[in-house]
Amino acid sequence: MNYHSPEFLMTHCHDILNFYDPRVKDTQGGFFQNFMDNGELFDSGFKQLVSSTRIVVNYAAAGVLFERDDYLTMARHGLDFVEQVHWRPDADGYAWTLQDNQPQDMTQQAYGYAFVLLAYAAARKAGIIDSNDMLLKTYQQLESRFWQADFGLYADEISPAGELSAYRGQNSNMHLCEAMLAAFEASGDNIFLTRAQTLAENIAFRQADLTDGLIWEHYTTDFQPDWEYNKDDPKNLYRPWGFQPGHQTEWTKLLLILHRHAPNQKLVERAKTLFDRAYQKCWDSTHGGLIYGFAPDGSWCDDDKYFWVQAESFAAAAMLFSVTQDQRYLEQYNALWQYSWQHMVDHKYGAWFRVLQRDNTAYSKQKSAAGAKCDYHTLGACFEVLRTLGNTRLK
């Protein structure tokens, strides 16, 4: 199996989408987001902003790559739902979760706005929208609601009553860096590239240098490392305790995208360091794959295997190989793919399993869940490798 060939990657993207194509569209608006392994729906009325927007990204990008108008139509359907149902004019904000298309949680999350911006960027690249207006509007919403100018980073959360949470984290800033890069690629407006550069400098360098050169997840209001936050909850879905190898490698990917647009060797060097240390500490030589989290002392605090960790890491490895031509990265890319092909990819029903125990046994038969998985990471990783290999359709 040549995991590094365009043909393999294109075929695999088709296989993932084939799981979703016949069942993901909700004719009442938006997308169904909760699927069992065999494609059966559960909790069909529950939807979350991140999944709603990520599926728009999936279909917009796939529509461009495969030149399929039906995929672009699907993306437009999803974007309409974000604009007409998730967006609540009376609250001047997005519903974080919906139940039967009614607002359930009106907490405003910077993490959610990151994917709104990413969805608009994907739609702009695909020609689904023809102006930069919503990109700039979302940027301004982020600026007025979450931007912490004194620290050059975003806050995370505003309660429905309008109170800004004291929590500060790297995850929303990481995905906002991703979204800013995509918005720059879609619009050509340097406001987005400049903000991406600021976020990368402040998280991947300044903040990481406070924590031994690796990226910690949680911070106090003045962006000092909060070593205790969720220490008793290392498996928290959005804010797990511990260093996340998948986030070290996701930053590798972002730093190399930034390097593509604004070449700077220090970005490459930090990208290598983050990837190398994460892979060295977290590759499971017994059962394969990268585990989920490790403590400051280097011990594993969560040895589960998550789909997105493997996907982001194989994209990062391919990009490092492209930039450095170091064969070690190609070997690690292949090792990640071999593990994923054997354990994470569902060869019976399609798409990827979400999470496995360390020994690669399943926790449940739930394949995708609102806010937790819609194969955005796996498709996006394949798209990024294809872009690295020279696919000109993927800007």
QUIBELWO-V634702 format. One record per pair of residues at least 6 apart in sequence whose ideal C-beta (glycine too) atoms are under 8 Angstrom apart, sorted by the first residue. I is the first residue (numbers start at 1). J is the second residue. Records with the same first field share a line. If there is no record, write none. Layout:
I: J ; J
This chain:
1: 8 ; 337 ; 338 ; 341
2: 8
3: 9 ; 314 ; 333 ; 334 ; 337 ; 338 ; 341
4: 318 ; 330 ; 333 ; 334 ; 385 ; 389
6: 386 ; 389 ; 391
9: 382 ; 385 ; 386 ; 389
10: 65 ; 66 ; 386
12: 345 ; 382
13: 62 ; 65 ; 66 ; 379 ; 382 ; 383
14: 66
15: 350 ; 351
16: 350 ; 351 ; 352 ; 375 ; 378 ; 379
17: 58 ; 62 ; 71 ; 379
18: 350
19: 35 ; 39 ; 346 ; 349 ; 350 ; 351 ; 367 ; 375
20: 55 ; 58 ; 351 ; 374 ; 375
22: 39
23: 32 ; 35 ; 39 ; 41
24: 31 ; 32 ; 55 ; 74
25: 31 ; 32 ; 74 ; 77
26: 32 ; 44
28: 101
29: 80 ; 81 ; 84 ; 85 ; 101
30: 47 ; 52 ; 77 ; 78 ; 81 ; 82 ; 85 ; 101
31: 47 ; 51 ; 52 ; 55 ; 78 ; 81 ; 374
32: 41 ; 44
33: 46 ; 47 ; 48 ; 51 ; 52 ; 55 ; 368 ; 369 ; 370 ; 371 ; 374
34: 41 ; 42 ; 43 ; 44 ; 46 ; 366 ; 368 ; 369 ; 370
35: 41 ; 42 ; 366 ; 367 ; 368
36: 42 ; 365 ; 366 ; 367
37: 346 ; 348 ; 349 ; 353 ; 365 ; 366 ; 367
38: 349 ; 365
39: 349 ; 350 ; 367
42: 366
43: 370
45: 98 ; 99 ; 100 ; 101
46: 97 ; 98 ; 99 ; 104 ; 370
47: 97 ; 98 ; 101 ; 370
48: 96 ; 97 ; 98 ; 370 ; 371
49: 82 ; 86 ; 94 ; 95 ; 96 ; 97 ; 109 ; 112 ; 115 ; 116
50: 111 ; 112 ; 115 ; 371
51: 370 ; 371 ; 372 ; 374
52: 78 ; 81 ; 82 ; 86
53: 78 ; 82 ; 112 ; 115 ; 116 ; 118 ; 119
54: 115 ; 118 ; 119 ; 374 ; 376
55: 78 ; 374 ; 376
56: 75 ; 78 ; 79 ; 82 ; 119 ; 122 ; 123
57: 75 ; 115 ; 118 ; 119 ; 122 ; 376 ; 380
58: 75 ; 374 ; 375 ; 376 ; 379 ; 380
59: 71 ; 72 ; 74 ; 75 ; 78
60: 71 ; 72 ; 75 ; 119 ; 122 ; 123 ; 125 ; 126 ; 128
61: 122 ; 125 ; 126 ; 379 ; 380 ; 383 ; 394
62: 68 ; 71 ; 379
63: 69 ; 70 ; 71 ; 72 ; 74 ; 75 ; 126
64: 72 ; 125 ; 126 ; 393 ; 394
65: 383 ; 386 ; 391 ; 393 ; 394
67: 393
72: 126 ; 127 ; 128
75: 122 ; 123 ; 126 ; 128
76: 123 ; 128
78: 119
79: 119 ; 120 ; 123 ; 128 ; 129
82: 94 ; 116 ; 119
85: 95 ; 98 ; 101
86: 94 ; 95 ; 98
87: 93 ; 94 ; 95
88: 94 ; 95 ; 103 ; 106
91: 103 ; 106 ; 160
93: 106 ; 108 ; 158
94: 108 ; 112 ; 113 ; 116
95: 103 ; 104 ; 105 ; 106
96: 104 ; 105 ; 106 ; 107 ; 108 ; 109 ; 112
97: 103 ; 104 ; 105 ; 370 ; 371
98: 104
105: 160
106: 160
107: 157 ; 158 ; 159 ; 160
108: 145 ; 157 ; 158
109: 156 ; 157 ; 172
110: 142 ; 145 ; 146 ; 154 ; 155 ; 156 ; 157 ; 172 ; 173 ; 176
111: 156 ; 171 ; 172 ; 175 ; 238
113: 138 ; 141 ; 142 ; 145 ; 146 ; 176
114: 172 ; 175 ; 176 ; 178 ; 179
115: 175 ; 179
116: 138
117: 135 ; 138 ; 139 ; 142 ; 176 ; 179 ; 180 ; 182 ; 183
118: 175 ; 178 ; 179 ; 182 ; 183
120: 129 ; 134 ; 135 ; 138 ; 183 ; 186
121: 135 ; 179 ; 182 ; 183 ; 185 ; 186 ; 187
122: 182 ; 186
123: 129
124: 132 ; 135 ; 183 ; 186 ; 187
125: 182 ; 185 ; 186 ; 395
132: 186 ; 187 ; 189
135: 183 ; 186 ; 187 ; 189 ; 192
136: 189 ; 191
139: 183 ; 191 ; 192 ; 195
142: 154 ; 176
145: 158
146: 154 ; 155 ; 156 ; 158 ; 172
147: 154 ; 155
148: 154 ; 155 ; 168 ; 223
151: 202 ; 222 ; 223
152: 198 ; 199 ; 201 ; 202
153: 168 ; 173 ; 199 ; 202 ; 203 ; 207 ; 223
154: 172 ; 173 ; 176 ; 199
155: 164 ; 165 ; 167 ; 168
156: 165 ; 167 ; 168 ; 169 ; 172
157: 164 ; 165 ; 167
158: 164 ; 165
159: 165
166: 220 ; 221
167: 218 ; 229 ; 239
168: 218 ; 219 ; 220 ; 221 ; 223
169: 217 ; 218 ; 219 ; 239
170: 203 ; 207 ; 215 ; 216 ; 217 ; 218 ; 219 ; 247
171: 217 ; 238 ; 239 ; 247
173: 199 ; 202 ; 203
174: 199 ; 203 ; 247 ; 250 ; 251 ; 254
176: 195 ; 199
177: 196 ; 199 ; 200 ; 203 ; 254 ; 258
178: 254
180: 192 ; 193 ; 195 ; 196 ; 199
181: 192 ; 193 ; 196 ; 254 ; 257 ; 258 ; 261
183: 189 ; 192
184: 190 ; 192 ; 193 ; 196 ; 261
185: 261 ; 395
186: 395
193: 261 ; 262
196: 254 ; 258
197: 258 ; 262
200: 251 ; 254 ; 255 ; 258 ; 267
203: 215 ; 251
204: 215 ; 251 ; 254 ; 255 ; 270 ; 274
205: 270
207: 215 ; 216 ; 219 ; 223 ; 225
208: 214 ; 215 ; 216 ; 270 ; 274
210: 216 ; 224 ; 225
211: 225 ; 296
212: 296
213: 273 ; 277
214: 243 ; 248 ; 274 ; 277 ; 278
215: 243 ; 244 ; 247 ; 248 ; 251 ; 274
216: 225 ; 227 ; 243
217: 229 ; 239 ; 240 ; 241 ; 242 ; 243 ; 244 ; 247
218: 225 ; 226 ; 229 ; 230 ; 239 ; 241
219: 225 ; 226
220: 226
227: 296
229: 239 ; 241
230: 236 ; 239 ; 240 ; 241
231: 241
232: 241
233: 239 ; 240 ; 241
234: 240 ; 241 ; 242 ; 293 ; 301 ; 302
235: 292 ; 302 ; 304
237: 371 ; 372
240: 292 ; 293 ; 302
241: 293 ; 301
242: 293 ; 294 ; 295 ; 296 ; 301 ; 302
243: 278 ; 293 ; 294 ; 295 ; 296
244: 292 ; 293 ; 309
245: 278 ; 279 ; 281 ; 282 ; 290 ; 291 ; 292 ; 293 ; 294 ; 309 ; 313
246: 278 ; 290 ; 292 ; 306 ; 308 ; 309 ; 312 ; 313
248: 274 ; 275 ; 277 ; 278
249: 274 ; 275 ; 278 ; 279 ; 290 ; 309 ; 312 ; 313 ; 316 ; 317
250: 312 ; 316
251: 271 ; 274
252: 271 ; 272 ; 274 ; 275 ; 316 ; 319 ; 320
253: 271 ; 312 ; 315 ; 316 ; 319 ; 384
255: 267 ; 268 ; 270 ; 271 ; 274
256: 267 ; 268 ; 271 ; 316 ; 319 ; 320 ; 323
257: 319
258: 264 ; 267
259: 267 ; 268 ; 271 ; 323
268: 323 ; 324
271: 316 ; 319 ; 320 ; 323
272: 320 ; 324
275: 313 ; 316 ; 317 ; 320 ; 329
278: 290 ; 313
279: 290 ; 313 ; 332
281: 294 ; 298
282: 290 ; 291 ; 294 ; 300
283: 289 ; 290 ; 335
284: 290 ; 291 ; 303 ; 305 ; 358
287: 305 ; 358 ; 359 ; 360
288: 335 ; 338 ; 339 ; 342 ; 343 ; 360
289: 305 ; 309 ; 310 ; 336 ; 339 ; 340 ; 343 ; 344 ; 360
290: 305 ; 309 ; 310 ; 313 ; 336
291: 300 ; 302 ; 303 ; 304 ; 305 ; 309 ; 358
292: 302 ; 303 ; 304 ; 305 ; 306 ; 309
293: 300 ; 301 ; 302
294: 300 ; 301
295: 301
303: 358
304: 355 ; 356 ; 357 ; 358
305: 343 ; 344 ; 355 ; 356 ; 357 ; 358 ; 360
306: 354 ; 355
307: 340 ; 344 ; 352 ; 353 ; 354 ; 355 ; 373 ; 377 ; 378
308: 373 ; 377 ; 378
310: 336 ; 339 ; 340 ; 344
311: 340 ; 352 ; 377 ; 378 ; 380 ; 381
312: 377 ; 381
313: 336
314: 333 ; 336 ; 337 ; 340 ; 381 ; 385
315: 380 ; 381 ; 382 ; 384 ; 385
317: 329 ; 330 ; 332 ; 333 ; 336
318: 329 ; 330 ; 333 ; 384 ; 385 ; 388 ; 389
319: 384 ; 385 ; 388
320: 326 ; 329
321: 327 ; 329 ; 330 ; 333
322: 388 ; 389
340: 352
343: 353 ; 356 ; 360
344: 352 ; 353 ; 356
345: 351 ; 352 ; 353
346: 352 ; 353 ; 367
349: 367
351: 367 ; 368 ; 375 ; 378
352: 367 ; 373 ; 375 ; 378
353: 362 ; 367
354: 366 ; 367 ; 368 ; 369 ; 372 ; 373
355: 363
356: 362 ; 363
357: 363
367: 373
368: 374 ; 375
383: 394
386: 394
387: 394
